Amino acid sequence: MEHEVIIRRLRSDDAPAFRKIRLDALKVAPELLRSTFELEDKLDVEWFAGRLEDAHVVGAIRNGELIGMAGFSIQQGQPNLHKGRLWGMFVQPSFRNLGIGRLMLSAILDIARESVELIQLSVVKDNWPARKLYEGFGFLAFGVEQKASKYNEKYYDETLMAIDFGSHPNVT
C-alpha cells in the first residue's frame, strides 16, 4: 500500500466518518451487519457519536479516510460483565486482503483482554474469509443460529464463535 494504515480508537468527533462507512457497509452487505441502510440512514450523526462513546470502536485510516471499522462492547448486567462482543467488522472492498482486518481484530482483542474474560461474535456461516480470520486468532465455533437474519427473502445462518482469554492468553 502506498501509505500506511493507522489503527486507532474512534471518538465522537469521528462520528461523520463512522456514519459514512457504516452506511457504505450496509449498502454493500447488510446481511453481515444485521441492520439495513434504510434504518440507519435515518439516524443522525449524534446517534453515531453516542455509539462511539458507548463502545470501543477502532478504525483503519489511510490518507485521512476511514476504510475499516470494528467494534467491541462489554455485555450488560452483572452476570454478563465477564463477556464482550465483537461487532460491525468491515473493510471497504477495495482494501480487502491487505491485512487490515487482522490489524483491527488484533487491536480489538488487546482492548478486550483488559476488560473481559471472553469475547463472542457471530458471523454469516458462509463468510469463509471472516471465519478463517477469526479462527486464526483462536476463536472457536460453538453453535449455529439458523435463519439469523433475512434480506430480500433470503435467510442467513450465523456461526457463533468465542475466544476465552484464559484458554488462549497469548494469541495475537
Backbone bond lengths (Angstrom), bond angles and torsions (degrees), N, CA, C in turn:
res aa  C-N    CA-C-N  psi(-1)  N-CA   C-N-CA  omega(-1)  CA-C   N-CA-C  phi
1 M - - - 1.455 - - 1.518 109.25 -
2 E 1.285 114.47 144.57 1.458 120.71 -175.27 1.527 112.01 -64.65
3 H 1.318 117.29 -46.34 1.453 121.58 179.96 1.516 109.65 -120.88
4 E 1.310 114.74 148.07 1.450 121.25 -177.69 1.526 111.87 -64.90
5 V 1.316 114.62 146.75 1.460 121.81 175.66 1.522 107.69 -94.32
6 I 1.314 115.80 132.44 1.462 122.10 177.97 1.522 107.95 -105.24
7 I 1.320 116.49 130.14 1.461 122.17 175.76 1.519 106.71 -106.68
8 R 1.329 116.48 123.07 1.460 119.89 179.12 1.514 110.43 -152.11
9 R 1.316 114.67 159.76 1.466 119.87 177.35 1.527 108.73 -69.39
10 L 1.323 115.12 137.00 1.456 120.63 177.23 1.520 109.64 -87.71
11 R 1.307 116.13 142.81 1.473 123.05 179.57 1.528 108.98 -117.68
12 S 1.315 115.50 176.37 1.469 119.93 -175.17 1.527 112.69 -58.33
13 D 1.334 118.26 -30.59 1.468 118.62 179.36 1.539 112.34 -73.49
14 D 1.341 116.78 -8.31 1.468 121.59 174.09 1.528 111.64 -89.48
15 A 1.335 117.28 2.55 1.464 121.44 -173.72 1.531 113.97 -55.46
16 P 1.340 120.84 -42.30 1.473 118.15 178.97 1.535 112.79 -59.95
17 A 1.321 117.33 -42.16 1.467 120.72 179.43 1.527 110.74 -69.89
18 F 1.339 116.36 -38.75 1.462 120.75 178.14 1.534 110.14 -63.41
19 R 1.311 117.13 -44.00 1.465 121.50 178.28 1.531 110.05 -60.08
20 K 1.334 116.29 -44.40 1.468 120.55 -178.19 1.523 111.27 -62.63
21 I 1.339 118.14 -47.67 1.470 118.99 -177.42 1.520 110.57 -69.60
22 R 1.313 117.25 -34.78 1.464 120.41 177.72 1.538 109.79 -63.31
23 L 1.323 116.87 -44.83 1.469 119.99 178.14 1.531 111.39 -66.37
24 D 1.329 117.01 -38.36 1.469 120.60 175.26 1.530 110.21 -59.47
25 A 1.333 115.80 -44.36 1.466 121.09 -179.93 1.527 110.93 -61.98
26 L 1.316 115.99 -40.77 1.463 119.85 -179.49 1.526 112.15 -69.27
27 K 1.333 117.52 -27.02 1.466 120.44 174.34 1.530 110.17 -71.32
28 V 1.333 116.54 -40.76 1.457 122.30 -175.96 1.529 111.61 -74.62
29 A 1.329 117.61 -47.32 1.470 120.56 -172.29 1.522 111.93 -154.83
30 P 1.321 118.10 73.79 1.467 119.63 -178.97 1.527 113.13 -60.51
31 E 1.336 116.84 -29.10 1.461 119.92 -178.95 1.526 112.47 -63.83
32 L 1.320 116.93 -22.13 1.461 120.14 179.01 1.521 112.16 -80.55
33 L 1.321 117.28 -18.26 1.463 120.59 -174.25 1.526 114.13 -116.22
34 R 1.313 115.96 -2.01 1.471 121.29 177.44 1.528 113.39 55.62
35 S 1.288 115.03 43.40 1.458 120.69 175.17 1.522 106.92 -152.79
36 T 1.330 116.78 -170.65 1.459 119.76 177.11 1.522 109.82 -137.56
37 F 1.315 114.61 154.10 1.455 120.50 175.69 1.522 109.99 -60.09
38 E 1.321 117.04 -43.99 1.465 121.46 -176.73 1.532 111.78 -59.39
39 L 1.313 116.95 -39.36 1.458 120.99 179.39 1.533 111.56 -69.37
40 E 1.326 116.95 -50.11 1.464 120.29 -173.61 1.517 113.33 -79.59
41 D 1.338 117.49 -22.27 1.457 119.94 176.36 1.536 111.04 -64.36
42 K 1.322 117.41 -23.64 1.466 122.35 178.86 1.531 112.54 -79.18
43 L 1.329 116.90 -13.54 1.466 121.19 -178.21 1.522 109.94 -83.04
44 D 1.326 116.54 137.63 1.462 119.57 -179.09 1.529 111.48 -84.45
45 V 1.308 115.49 170.52 1.462 122.13 -177.38 1.528 110.96 -59.60
46 E 1.334 117.29 -33.53 1.461 120.36 179.64 1.528 111.27 -61.96
47 W 1.344 117.12 -36.53 1.463 120.05 177.62 1.530 109.89 -62.11
48 F 1.326 116.41 -44.00 1.463 121.01 179.44 1.530 110.89 -66.68
49 A 1.312 117.53 -36.56 1.470 121.44 176.37 1.523 109.87 -62.04
50 G 1.312 116.97 -42.23 1.461 120.80 177.30 1.509 112.35 -62.57
51 R 1.319 115.91 -39.00 1.475 120.04 178.12 1.529 110.53 -62.93
52 L 1.316 116.64 -38.72 1.464 120.59 179.01 1.521 111.72 -67.67
53 E 1.314 117.39 -30.97 1.462 120.81 178.94 1.519 112.04 -79.96
54 D 1.335 116.86 -28.74 1.469 121.21 -176.60 1.519 113.54 -87.13
55 A 1.313 118.28 -12.70 1.462 122.26 -176.65 1.525 108.89 -136.79
56 H 1.306 114.98 169.14 1.465 121.26 173.44 1.517 106.33 -96.37
57 V 1.309 117.16 110.01 1.459 121.28 178.51 1.520 107.07 -120.17
58 V 1.333 115.63 124.65 1.457 119.50 175.42 1.521 108.17 -103.42
59 G 1.297 114.35 150.15 1.449 120.82 177.85 1.512 110.78 -125.51
60 A 1.318 114.89 151.13 1.460 121.96 172.58 1.521 105.87 -103.76
61 I 1.323 115.55 121.52 1.461 120.61 -174.75 1.524 108.99 -120.35
62 R 1.325 114.80 130.63 1.462 121.61 177.27 1.510 108.04 -134.08
63 N 1.307 116.03 126.85 1.471 121.56 -178.71 1.525 111.73 53.51
64 G 1.321 116.45 37.01 1.459 121.30 178.36 1.515 114.92 78.66
65 E 1.333 117.99 1.68 1.465 121.93 -179.03 1.528 110.24 -107.23
66 L 1.320 116.18 134.75 1.459 121.80 176.08 1.526 107.81 -77.06
67 I 1.340 116.63 114.81 1.464 120.71 -175.75 1.524 112.35 -114.22
68 G 1.324 117.22 -4.96 1.460 120.66 178.84 1.512 110.33 -157.72
69 M 1.337 115.77 157.47 1.465 121.05 179.59 1.524 108.98 -151.77
70 A 1.318 114.64 154.07 1.466 122.18 173.58 1.520 107.33 -156.91
71 G 1.324 116.56 137.44 1.456 121.11 -177.56 1.514 112.73 -117.17
72 F 1.326 114.60 155.13 1.458 122.94 177.14 1.520 107.79 -140.88
73 S 1.325 115.52 130.57 1.456 120.91 176.99 1.516 109.68 -131.16
74 I 1.315 116.08 142.79 1.464 121.29 173.23 1.526 106.47 -82.75
75 Q 1.319 116.12 133.91 1.453 119.66 -179.33 1.525 110.09 -67.56
76 Q 1.310 115.81 151.51 1.460 121.97 -174.05 1.524 111.65 -92.19
77 G 1.330 115.55 154.60 1.455 121.93 176.83 1.507 111.50 93.20
78 Q 1.300 116.82 136.84 1.468 122.66 -174.76 1.532 113.47 -48.63
79 P 1.333 119.75 -45.04 1.467 117.94 -178.18 1.530 114.06 -68.05
80 N 1.337 117.78 -12.94 1.468 121.32 -174.73 1.526 114.57 -111.89
81 L 1.316 118.20 0.78 1.467 120.91 -173.41 1.528 113.69 -65.34
82 H 1.305 117.46 -14.34 1.470 120.40 179.19 1.535 111.84 -83.57
83 K 1.359 116.49 -4.34 1.463 120.97 -175.45 1.528 111.41 -116.47
84 G 1.313 114.42 145.51 1.452 121.02 173.75 1.514 109.58 -123.19
85 R 1.323 115.16 170.37 1.469 120.95 -179.25 1.524 109.71 -134.44
86 L 1.310 116.27 128.73 1.466 122.88 172.87 1.522 106.66 -87.99
87 W 1.334 116.88 133.01 1.465 120.72 -178.72 1.528 110.17 -148.18
88 G 1.311 115.12 160.58 1.461 122.16 170.61 1.513 116.38 64.72
89 M 1.318 117.87 26.16 1.465 120.41 -179.85 1.535 108.51 -70.64
90 F 1.341 115.16 125.18 1.464 120.53 -178.59 1.512 109.99 -157.25
91 V 1.329 115.57 138.33 1.465 123.34 172.19 1.527 106.81 -126.86
92 Q 1.333 115.86 132.57 1.471 119.42 177.76 1.529 108.99 -51.30
93 P 1.338 117.90 136.45 1.469 121.06 -175.85 1.526 114.80 -51.10
94 S 1.317 118.65 -37.82 1.469 120.11 -177.72 1.524 113.38 -72.13
95 F 1.341 117.46 -7.30 1.465 120.86 -179.85 1.528 112.36 -116.21
96 R 1.306 117.22 13.27 1.464 120.94 -179.80 1.516 110.89 -77.70
97 N 1.320 115.25 158.89 1.468 124.46 178.69 1.524 112.38 66.21
98 L 1.331 116.13 26.67 1.471 121.08 177.01 1.529 111.67 -116.00
99 G 1.327 117.46 6.50 1.455 121.21 179.35 1.522 114.62 88.93
100 I 1.326 117.90 6.49 1.469 120.76 -177.45 1.526 110.58 -69.52
101 G 1.324 117.34 -41.62 1.460 120.38 177.03 1.516 111.38 -59.85
102 R 1.312 116.05 -40.35 1.476 121.30 178.71 1.535 110.28 -62.98
103 L 1.320 117.34 -43.11 1.466 120.85 178.90 1.529 111.58 -63.60
104 M 1.336 116.68 -43.09 1.469 119.55 -179.96 1.525 111.03 -67.95
105 L 1.328 117.25 -42.16 1.461 120.13 179.83 1.521 110.82 -63.76
106 S 1.310 117.47 -40.23 1.467 121.04 176.98 1.527 110.79 -60.45
107 A 1.333 116.81 -43.25 1.467 120.81 178.83 1.529 111.33 -64.00
108 I 1.336 116.94 -42.12 1.469 121.19 178.65 1.529 109.95 -62.89
109 L 1.314 117.45 -43.94 1.468 120.19 -178.72 1.526 111.45 -65.96
110 D 1.330 117.72 -34.06 1.468 120.12 175.45 1.527 110.31 -62.66
111 I 1.323 117.22 -41.26 1.466 121.67 177.81 1.526 109.58 -66.18
112 A 1.319 116.35 -46.05 1.462 121.56 -175.33 1.527 111.94 -63.67
113 R 1.331 117.56 -40.35 1.471 121.24 -178.98 1.529 112.04 -56.94
114 E 1.322 116.99 -29.55 1.458 121.06 -178.70 1.525 112.18 -80.18
115 S 1.342 117.77 -13.09 1.456 121.14 -170.94 1.523 115.48 -120.65
116 V 1.321 117.71 -30.08 1.464 120.63 -172.21 1.528 111.03 -137.25
117 E 1.338 114.44 166.41 1.459 120.83 178.46 1.531 112.25 -89.84
118 L 1.322 115.39 -28.56 1.461 119.14 178.08 1.521 109.77 -148.83
119 I 1.320 113.92 158.21 1.460 120.23 178.56 1.522 108.45 -130.04
120 Q 1.332 114.77 137.22 1.456 121.62 -178.35 1.525 110.11 -114.55
121 L 1.331 115.17 160.47 1.460 121.26 174.62 1.512 108.17 -155.53
122 S 1.315 115.17 164.77 1.459 120.67 169.26 1.528 106.52 -128.85
123 V 1.313 115.11 143.02 1.459 121.25 -176.72 1.522 108.24 -139.18
124 V 1.332 116.68 138.93 1.459 120.00 177.20 1.530 108.08 -51.81
125 K 1.321 114.48 127.26 1.469 121.60 -171.97 1.526 113.35 -52.24
126 D 1.331 117.34 -37.55 1.465 120.73 -177.34 1.530 113.59 -90.98
127 N 1.312 118.15 7.78 1.465 121.69 178.89 1.536 108.19 -86.20
128 W 1.316 115.29 75.96 1.464 121.01 -173.84 1.524 114.00 -63.22
129 P 1.324 121.17 -39.09 1.466 118.67 178.38 1.540 112.04 -59.66
130 A 1.331 116.92 -42.54 1.472 119.81 179.46 1.523 110.55 -67.91
131 R 1.318 117.53 -43.77 1.468 119.96 -179.84 1.528 110.70 -60.90
132 K 1.333 116.49 -41.12 1.469 120.36 178.80 1.537 110.48 -63.17
133 L 1.328 116.80 -41.14 1.467 120.65 177.24 1.524 110.28 -60.04
134 Y 1.332 117.10 -50.18 1.468 120.63 -178.10 1.529 111.12 -63.12
135 E 1.322 117.33 -42.83 1.469 120.49 178.73 1.523 110.91 -61.83
136 G 1.335 117.29 -35.94 1.461 121.39 179.24 1.524 112.65 -63.92
137 F 1.322 117.02 -23.22 1.458 121.58 177.45 1.526 111.99 -94.10
138 G 1.331 116.95 -0.07 1.454 120.28 177.07 1.518 115.92 101.80
139 F 1.322 118.13 5.20 1.462 120.14 175.58 1.529 108.77 -68.82
140 L 1.329 115.37 140.47 1.456 121.79 177.98 1.519 109.44 -119.48
141 A 1.332 116.09 140.52 1.465 120.78 176.60 1.523 108.63 -73.73
142 F 1.342 115.59 139.11 1.467 119.24 176.82 1.518 112.46 -129.90
143 G 1.314 117.00 6.99 1.455 119.23 176.71 1.510 111.55 168.01
144 V 1.319 114.48 175.97 1.458 122.31 177.75 1.520 107.88 -132.66
145 E 1.326 115.86 130.88 1.453 120.59 172.31 1.529 106.95 -95.27
146 Q 1.307 115.86 110.94 1.454 121.41 179.42 1.530 109.24 -70.02
147 K 1.317 117.25 140.34 1.463 122.65 177.19 1.526 111.62 49.10
148 A 1.310 116.05 47.00 1.471 121.41 -177.84 1.516 112.03 -62.08
149 S 1.310 116.81 -33.51 1.463 120.76 177.84 1.527 108.86 -148.05
150 K 1.328 114.03 164.46 1.468 120.29 -179.18 1.520 108.34 -141.44
151 Y 1.319 115.35 123.92 1.460 121.83 178.13 1.518 107.98 -132.68
152 N 1.322 116.36 130.89 1.467 121.65 178.36 1.537 111.84 49.50
153 E 1.310 115.24 46.83 1.469 122.81 176.90 1.527 113.92 66.90
154 K 1.333 118.51 12.08 1.462 121.33 176.65 1.531 108.91 -112.89
155 Y 1.322 115.74 134.14 1.462 121.75 178.06 1.526 110.38 -90.76
156 Y 1.334 115.01 147.98 1.463 121.27 177.01 1.524 108.58 -126.62
157 D 1.333 115.64 122.70 1.457 120.86 173.10 1.521 107.90 -84.05
158 E 1.320 116.12 149.86 1.460 120.02 178.32 1.524 110.46 -124.15
159 T 1.317 115.11 136.80 1.451 122.07 173.12 1.514 108.08 -85.32
160 L 1.325 116.00 130.03 1.459 122.38 177.96 1.525 107.29 -93.50
161 M 1.325 116.12 130.05 1.457 121.42 -176.40 1.521 109.72 -133.38
162 A 1.330 114.81 156.18 1.466 119.70 177.40 1.524 109.16 -152.37
163 I 1.315 113.68 156.46 1.460 120.97 170.39 1.523 106.63 -128.98
164 D 1.323 114.38 129.20 1.463 122.42 178.08 1.523 106.15 -100.68
165 F 1.334 116.44 114.25 1.469 119.22 -174.99 1.515 112.24 -64.95
166 G 1.320 118.39 -21.93 1.457 120.86 174.54 1.512 111.37 -68.66
167 S 1.345 116.14 -30.53 1.457 121.21 179.86 1.519 112.53 -86.12
168 H 1.351 116.64 -26.29 1.468 121.90 -177.71 1.533 110.03 -132.82
169 P 1.345 117.59 64.94 1.467 118.43 -174.13 1.525 115.10 -67.51
170 N 1.308 118.54 -23.11 1.460 119.72 -173.89 1.517 113.81 -116.92
171 V 1.320 117.63 18.84 1.464 120.43 179.78 1.523 108.32 -74.46
172 T 1.342 115.93 130.88 1.472 120.53 176.61 1.502 109.95 -134.21
